[in-house]
Amino acid sequence: MEYIKKGKTVEQLAEADAKVQDTVKTILSDIRDRKDDAVRELSQKFDKWNPDSFKLSDEQIQEIVGSLPEQTIEDIKFAQAQVRNFAQAQRNALQDVEVETLPGVILGHKNIPVNSVGCYVPGGRYPMVASAHMSVLTAKVAGVGRVIACTPPINGEIPAATVAAMHLGGADEIYLLGGIQAMASMAYGAVGMEPVDMIVGPGNAFVAEAKRQLFGIVGIDLLAGPTEILVIADETADAEMCATDLLGQAEHGPTSPAVLLTTSRELAESIEAEIGRQLETLPTADIAGVAWKDYGEVILAGSHEEMVQIADDIASEHVEILTEDPQYYLDNMTNYGALFLGKETNVAYGDKVVGTNHTLPTKGAGRYTGGLWVGKFIKTCTYQRLTEEASVVIGEYGSRLCDLEGFMGHKEQCDLRVRRYKKEAVN
């Protein structure tokens, strides 16, 4: 392969990550020690927001929802219907199991929803309305009993559409709180929140790092940091569509990687000019342009087989397939967050409305996990039940295997049952 354009080096990225880690560690420690006082100071500092209560009352929520145009409510409901339909299909695919593996040996598993979940919905420059569908609604479809949702105010104002989406998605509690302080409050319990069992949702590098450091105190869905896009294209793709889709994700933030991987030298060498042309009129060029400059890459490959190999090495969050045969990539790729197959779809569809979840693995995590889905909110827990006769059979094997490893207390658990039930069987 050949790099036509490269982004920041591994060393530069590692240095930036280290700074984020140190900042998050300090803030989490402060919130753990001082709880509400620390949270309020951070909210005032970063969001200029320090209300009597961060939790919205039912009356406030109804007023906020009622302030929105009818078309906005209809659009949110349409998007949520698509997300709910697909999430319900996924939930239906998760079945409890019970099987008799040997005479009298009954093994099974139950799919049990997590009891409580905290959902983070990003704000900042963009009110991420769709993230409410992806986390709150999906948790409810999974059967989570208590779902709380946090989103930051935007320039001191309540993001009405985001609050409406949280409410319509089924959130039991809604808080106007952002960033690291929101993640820590959900995990530790602060400003009126009871601690949850799990925190989910996308966010910037600081939110993603907070989730990473809080893992263990609470469960997390996955590390979903700054968004990524990989466009895989051959000679059938055009520069306009490739550039549009690359910039469409680059506008998320100045650290969002956007990569073009192609077998077409003509496309590889012309994309920079097309990116420049579109940046001249793109309203979010101030962000997208920085992301492309610092994190954009163009890679020229020799074949579709090589593009699959490179794409699996990158393990990008979003992968668009703009080739003559998109099915080839579905059949052969193994590492990605979500695939967008063919020119007729794009990442924006997945982000906002089509129904698949947009909270997806970043920074190579697609090598070992998929994105957020109902299964992330489900604990698959096993159980066993044996007859006395079966306990004797299993116990005799177990006794010898425990002795082999030197676990004599384990061995006695087996031996006790063999003595008791073998004797009773004889009597």
C-alpha positions as CSV (number, residue, x, y, z in Angstrom):
1,M,0.0,0.0,0.0
2,E,1.0,3.6,-0.4
3,Y,0.1,6.6,1.8
4,I,-0.9,9.6,-0.3
5,K,-1.7,11.6,2.8
6,K,-0.9,10.7,6.5
7,G,-2.4,12.1,9.7
8,K,-0.7,12.6,13.1
9,T,1.9,10.1,14.1
10,V,1.4,7.3,16.7
11,E,3.7,9.2,19.1
12,Q,1.7,12.4,18.7
13,L,-1.5,10.6,19.4
14,A,-0.1,8.8,22.4
15,E,1.1,12.1,23.9
16,A,-2.4,13.6,23.5
17,D,-4.0,10.5,25.1
18,A,-1.7,10.8,28.1
19,K,-2.7,14.4,28.7
20,V,-6.4,13.4,28.6
21,Q,-5.8,10.5,31.0
22,D,-4.1,12.7,33.6
23,T,-6.8,15.3,33.4
24,V,-9.6,12.8,33.8
25,K,-7.9,11.0,36.7
26,T,-7.5,14.3,38.6
27,I,-11.2,15.3,38.0
28,L,-12.6,11.8,38.9
29,S,-10.6,11.8,42.2
30,D,-11.9,15.2,43.1
31,I,-15.5,14.2,42.4
32,R,-15.1,11.0,44.4
33,D,-13.9,12.9,47.4
34,R,-16.1,16.0,47.3
35,K,-19.1,14.8,45.3
36,D,-21.7,17.5,44.8
37,D,-19.4,20.4,45.5
38,A,-16.9,19.3,42.9
39,V,-19.7,18.5,40.3
40,R,-21.2,21.9,40.7
41,E,-17.9,23.7,40.4
42,L,-17.1,21.8,37.2
43,S,-20.6,22.4,35.7
44,Q,-20.2,26.1,36.4
45,K,-16.7,26.2,34.9
46,F,-17.4,24.3,31.7
47,D,-21.1,24.8,31.1
48,K,-21.9,27.9,33.1
49,W,-24.7,25.9,34.7
50,N,-25.4,25.6,38.4
51,P,-29.1,25.2,39.0
52,D,-30.8,24.4,42.3
53,S,-31.4,20.9,40.9
54,F,-29.8,19.3,37.9
55,K,-32.7,16.9,37.6
56,L,-35.6,18.1,35.4
57,S,-39.0,17.8,37.0
58,D,-41.9,16.2,35.2
59,E,-43.5,19.7,34.7
60,Q,-40.2,21.0,33.2
61,I,-40.0,18.1,30.8
62,Q,-43.6,18.5,29.7
63,E,-43.0,22.2,29.1
64,I,-39.9,21.6,27.1
65,V,-41.5,18.9,24.9
66,G,-44.5,21.2,24.4
67,S,-42.3,24.0,23.2
68,L,-41.1,22.0,20.1
69,P,-42.7,22.2,16.7
70,E,-45.0,19.2,15.9
71,Q,-42.8,18.3,12.9
72,T,-39.8,17.9,15.3
73,I,-41.7,15.6,17.6
74,E,-42.9,13.5,14.6
75,D,-39.3,13.2,13.2
76,I,-38.0,12.1,16.6
77,K,-40.8,9.5,16.9
78,F,-40.1,8.2,13.4
79,A,-36.4,7.8,14.2
80,Q,-37.2,6.1,17.5
81,A,-39.6,3.7,15.8
82,Q,-36.8,2.6,13.5
83,V,-34.4,2.1,16.4
84,R,-37.0,0.3,18.5
85,N,-38.0,-2.0,15.7
86,F,-34.4,-3.2,15.1
87,A,-33.6,-3.3,18.8
88,Q,-36.7,-5.5,19.4
89,A,-35.7,-7.8,16.7
90,Q,-32.2,-8.2,18.3
91,R,-33.8,-8.7,21.7
92,N,-36.0,-11.5,20.3
93,A,-32.9,-13.2,19.0
94,L,-31.6,-13.6,22.6
95,Q,-33.2,-16.8,24.0
96,D,-32.9,-18.4,27.4
97,V,-31.4,-21.9,27.2
98,E,-32.0,-25.1,29.2
99,V,-30.6,-28.4,28.2
100,E,-30.0,-31.9,29.7
101,T,-26.3,-32.5,28.8
102,L,-26.2,-35.9,30.5
103,P,-29.0,-37.9,32.2
104,G,-30.0,-35.8,35.2
105,V,-27.6,-32.9,34.4
106,I,-29.6,-29.7,33.6
107,L,-27.7,-26.7,32.5
108,G,-29.1,-23.4,31.4
109,H,-28.7,-19.7,31.0
110,K,-31.0,-16.7,31.6
111,N,-30.8,-13.4,29.8
112,I,-31.2,-10.9,32.7
113,P,-31.4,-7.1,32.1
114,V,-29.0,-4.8,34.1
115,N,-31.0,-3.2,36.8
116,S,-29.9,0.4,36.3
117,V,-28.2,2.3,33.5
118,G,-26.9,5.8,33.1
119,C,-27.0,7.1,29.5
120,Y,-24.8,10.0,28.4
121,V,-26.0,12.1,25.4
122,P,-23.4,14.5,24.2
123,G,-24.0,18.2,23.7
124,G,-21.4,20.9,23.1
125,R,-21.5,22.4,19.6
126,Y,-24.0,19.8,18.4
127,P,-27.1,18.7,20.4
128,M,-26.8,14.9,19.8
129,V,-30.5,14.2,19.8
130,A,-30.1,10.8,18.1
131,S,-27.9,9.5,20.9
132,A,-30.9,9.5,23.2
133,H,-32.6,6.9,20.9
134,M,-29.5,4.8,20.8
135,S,-29.0,4.5,24.5
136,V,-32.1,5.3,26.4
137,L,-34.6,3.6,24.1
138,T,-32.3,0.5,23.5
139,A,-31.9,0.0,27.3
140,K,-35.7,0.1,27.7
141,V,-36.2,-2.5,24.9
142,A,-33.6,-4.6,26.7
143,G,-35.8,-4.4,29.9
144,V,-33.6,-2.2,32.1
145,G,-35.7,-1.1,35.0
146,R,-34.2,2.3,35.8
147,V,-32.7,4.5,33.1
148,I,-31.3,7.9,33.9
149,A,-30.0,10.2,31.1
150,C,-27.6,13.1,31.2
151,T,-26.9,15.8,28.7
152,P,-25.1,19.2,29.0
153,P,-26.8,22.5,28.6
154,I,-25.7,24.3,25.4
155,N,-24.4,27.9,26.1
156,G,-26.5,28.0,29.2
157,E,-29.7,26.9,27.4
158,I,-31.7,23.6,27.7
159,P,-31.3,21.5,24.6
160,A,-35.1,21.0,24.1
161,A,-35.0,18.4,21.3
162,T,-32.5,16.2,23.2
163,V,-34.7,16.3,26.3
164,A,-37.7,15.4,24.3
165,A,-35.9,12.5,22.7
166,M,-34.8,11.3,26.2
167,H,-38.3,11.5,27.5
168,L,-39.9,9.9,24.4
169,G,-37.3,7.2,24.6
170,G,-38.4,6.2,28.1
171,A,-35.8,7.9,30.4
172,D,-36.9,7.6,34.1
173,E,-34.8,10.6,35.2
174,I,-33.3,13.4,33.1
175,Y,-30.4,15.6,34.3
176,L,-28.8,18.6,32.6
177,L,-25.2,17.8,33.3
178,G,-22.3,17.1,31.0
179,G,-18.7,15.8,30.5
180,I,-16.6,14.0,33.1
181,Q,-18.8,15.3,35.9
182,A,-21.9,13.6,34.4
183,M,-20.1,10.3,34.0
184,A,-18.7,10.4,37.6
185,S,-22.1,11.4,39.1
186,M,-23.8,8.5,37.5
187,A,-21.1,6.1,38.7
188,Y,-20.5,7.5,42.2
189,G,-23.8,9.0,42.9
190,A,-24.0,12.8,43.2
191,V,-26.3,15.8,42.8
192,G,-29.4,13.7,43.5
193,M,-28.5,10.7,41.4
194,E,-28.3,7.2,42.9
195,P,-25.4,5.2,41.5
196,V,-26.1,3.1,38.5
197,D,-24.8,-0.3,37.5
198,M,-23.7,0.7,34.0
199,I,-22.9,3.8,32.0
200,V,-23.2,4.0,28.3
201,G,-23.1,6.5,25.4
202,P,-20.6,8.3,23.1
203,G,-18.7,11.4,23.9
204,N,-15.5,13.3,23.3
205,A,-12.0,12.1,24.4
206,F,-12.6,13.1,28.0
207,V,-15.9,11.3,28.3
208,A,-14.5,8.2,26.7
209,E,-11.5,8.3,29.1
210,A,-13.8,8.8,32.1
211,K,-15.7,5.7,31.1
212,R,-12.5,3.7,30.8
213,Q,-11.3,4.8,34.2
214,L,-14.7,4.2,35.8
215,F,-14.9,0.7,34.4
216,G,-15.0,-1.8,37.3
217,I,-16.9,0.6,39.6
218,V,-19.6,0.4,36.9
219,G,-20.0,-1.6,33.7
220,I,-19.6,0.3,30.4
221,D,-20.8,-0.4,26.9
222,L,-17.6,0.2,25.0
223,L,-15.0,3.0,24.5
224,A,-16.8,5.3,22.0
225,G,-14.5,8.3,21.6
226,P,-14.1,10.8,18.7
227,T,-15.9,9.5,15.7
228,E,-14.1,7.8,12.8
229,I,-14.8,7.0,9.2
230,L,-13.1,4.8,6.6
231,V,-14.4,5.1,3.0
232,I,-13.4,2.2,0.9
233,A,-13.7,3.0,-2.8
234,D,-12.7,1.7,-6.2
235,E,-12.7,3.3,-9.7
236,T,-16.6,3.2,-9.7
237,A,-16.7,5.8,-6.9
238,D,-16.5,9.6,-7.5
239,A,-14.5,12.2,-5.5
240,E,-17.6,14.3,-4.7
241,M,-19.3,11.5,-2.8
242,C,-16.2,10.3,-1.1
243,A,-15.3,13.9,0.1
244,T,-18.8,14.6,1.2
245,D,-18.9,11.5,3.4
246,L,-15.4,12.0,4.8
247,L,-16.2,15.6,5.8
248,G,-19.6,14.6,7.1
249,Q,-17.9,12.7,9.9
250,A,-14.8,15.0,10.2
251,E,-17.2,17.8,11.3
252,H,-17.8,15.9,14.6
253,G,-14.6,17.3,16.1
254,P,-11.0,18.3,15.4
255,T,-9.7,14.9,16.4
256,S,-12.0,12.8,14.2
257,P,-10.1,10.5,11.8
258,A,-11.3,10.4,8.2
259,V,-9.6,7.9,5.9
260,L,-10.0,7.2,2.2
261,L,-8.8,3.7,1.2
262,T,-8.9,3.1,-2.6
263,T,-7.6,1.1,-5.5
264,S,-8.0,4.1,-7.8
265,R,-4.9,6.3,-8.1
266,E,-7.0,9.0,-9.9
267,L,-9.4,9.2,-6.9
268,A,-6.5,9.1,-4.4
269,E,-4.7,12.0,-6.0
270,S,-7.9,14.1,-6.7
271,I,-9.5,13.8,-3.3
272,E,-7.5,16.6,-1.7
273,A,-8.7,19.1,-4.2
274,E,-12.3,18.0,-3.8
275,I,-12.0,18.2,0.0
276,G,-10.7,21.8,-0.4
277,R,-13.5,22.8,-2.7
278,Q,-16.2,21.5,-0.3
279,L,-14.5,23.1,2.7
280,E,-15.0,26.5,1.0
281,T,-18.8,26.3,1.5
282,L,-19.2,23.8,4.3
283,P,-20.7,25.6,7.4
284,T,-18.7,23.4,9.7
285,A,-15.4,23.8,7.8
286,D,-13.7,25.3,10.9
287,I,-13.9,21.9,12.6
288,A,-13.9,19.5,9.6
289,G,-10.9,21.2,8.0
290,V,-8.8,20.8,11.1
291,A,-9.8,17.1,11.5
292,W,-8.9,16.5,7.8
293,K,-5.6,18.3,8.1
294,D,-4.5,16.6,11.3
295,Y,-6.2,13.2,11.1
296,G,-7.2,12.7,7.5
297,E,-5.5,10.0,5.5
298,V,-5.5,8.7,1.9
299,I,-4.2,5.2,1.3
300,L,-3.7,3.6,-2.2
301,A,-4.0,-0.2,-2.3
302,G,-3.4,-2.7,-5.0
303,S,-6.5,-4.9,-4.8
304,H,-9.8,-5.5,-3.0
305,E,-8.1,-8.2,-1.1
306,E,-5.5,-5.8,0.2
307,M,-8.1,-3.2,1.1
308,V,-9.9,-5.8,3.3
309,Q,-6.6,-6.5,5.1
310,I,-5.9,-2.8,5.6
311,A,-9.4,-2.1,6.7
312,D,-9.3,-4.9,9.2
313,D,-6.0,-3.5,10.6
314,I,-7.6,-0.1,10.9
315,A,-10.8,-1.5,12.5
316,S,-12.6,1.8,11.9
317,E,-15.9,2.8,13.7
318,H,-17.8,3.5,10.5
319,V,-16.8,1.9,7.2
320,E,-18.5,2.9,3.9
321,I,-18.2,0.6,1.0
322,L,-18.3,2.6,-2.3
323,T,-17.3,-0.2,-4.6
324,E,-18.7,-2.2,-7.5
325,D,-19.3,-5.2,-5.2
326,P,-20.1,-4.1,-1.6
327,Q,-21.1,-7.7,-0.7
328,Y,-17.5,-8.8,-1.0
329,Y,-16.6,-6.7,2.0
330,L,-19.6,-7.9,4.1
331,D,-18.4,-11.4,3.4
332,N,-14.8,-10.9,4.1
333,M,-14.2,-8.0,6.6
334,T,-14.1,-8.9,10.3
335,N,-13.0,-5.7,12.2
336,Y,-15.4,-2.7,12.1
337,G,-18.1,-0.9,14.1
338,A,-20.7,-0.7,11.4
339,L,-20.7,-1.3,7.6
340,F,-22.5,0.9,5.1
341,L,-22.9,-1.1,2.0
342,G,-23.2,0.7,-1.3
343,K,-23.6,4.3,-2.5
344,E,-27.3,4.4,-1.6
345,T,-26.6,4.6,2.1
346,N,-24.1,6.6,4.3
347,V,-23.0,7.1,7.9
348,A,-25.5,9.9,8.5
349,Y,-28.4,7.5,7.9
350,G,-26.9,5.2,10.6
351,D,-26.2,8.2,12.9
352,K,-29.7,9.6,12.8
353,V,-32.5,7.5,11.6
354,V,-32.2,4.2,9.8
355,G,-32.4,2.0,13.0
356,T,-28.9,0.5,13.6
357,N,-27.2,1.8,16.7
358,H,-24.7,4.7,16.3
359,T,-22.7,4.1,19.5
360,L,-19.8,2.1,18.0
361,P,-16.2,1.1,18.9
362,T,-13.4,3.5,18.1
363,K,-9.6,3.4,18.4
364,G,-9.4,-0.1,17.0
365,A,-11.8,-1.6,19.5
366,G,-13.7,-3.1,16.6
367,R,-11.1,-5.9,16.8
368,Y,-12.9,-7.3,19.9
369,T,-16.3,-5.7,20.3
370,G,-19.3,-4.6,18.3
371,G,-21.4,-1.5,19.0
372,L,-24.1,-0.8,21.5
373,W,-27.2,-3.0,21.2
374,V,-29.7,-4.6,23.5
375,G,-27.3,-7.4,24.3
376,K,-25.0,-4.9,26.0
377,F,-27.7,-4.4,28.6
378,I,-28.2,-8.1,29.1
379,K,-26.3,-10.4,31.5
380,T,-26.3,-13.9,30.3
381,C,-26.1,-15.9,33.6
382,T,-25.8,-19.6,33.8
383,Y,-27.3,-22.1,36.3
384,Q,-27.2,-25.9,36.9
385,R,-29.4,-28.5,38.5
386,L,-28.6,-32.2,39.0
387,T,-30.3,-35.3,40.2
388,E,-28.7,-37.4,43.0
389,E,-27.7,-40.0,40.5
390,A,-26.1,-37.4,38.2
391,S,-24.3,-35.8,41.2
392,V,-22.6,-39.1,41.9
393,V,-21.4,-39.4,38.2
394,I,-20.2,-35.8,38.0
395,G,-18.8,-35.9,41.6
396,E,-16.5,-38.9,40.9
397,Y,-15.0,-37.1,37.8
398,G,-14.8,-33.9,39.7
399,S,-13.0,-35.4,42.7
400,R,-10.3,-36.8,40.5
401,L,-9.9,-33.6,38.6
402,C,-9.7,-31.5,41.8
403,D,-7.1,-33.9,43.2
404,L,-5.1,-33.5,39.9
405,E,-4.9,-29.7,40.5
406,G,-4.3,-30.0,44.3
407,F,-7.6,-28.3,45.3
408,M,-8.5,-30.5,48.2
409,G,-11.3,-28.3,49.5
410,H,-12.9,-28.5,46.0
411,K,-12.3,-32.3,46.1
412,E,-14.2,-32.6,49.4
413,Q,-17.2,-30.8,47.9
414,C,-17.3,-33.5,45.3
415,D,-16.6,-36.4,47.7
416,L,-19.3,-35.3,50.2
417,R,-21.9,-35.7,47.5
418,V,-20.6,-38.9,46.1
419,R,-20.6,-40.4,49.7
420,R,-24.0,-39.1,50.5
421,Y,-25.9,-39.8,47.3
422,K,-24.1,-43.0,46.4
423,K,-24.9,-44.4,49.8
424,E,-28.5,-43.3,49.6
425,A,-28.8,-44.8,46.1
426,V,-27.6,-48.2,47.5
427,N,-30.0,-48.0,50.4
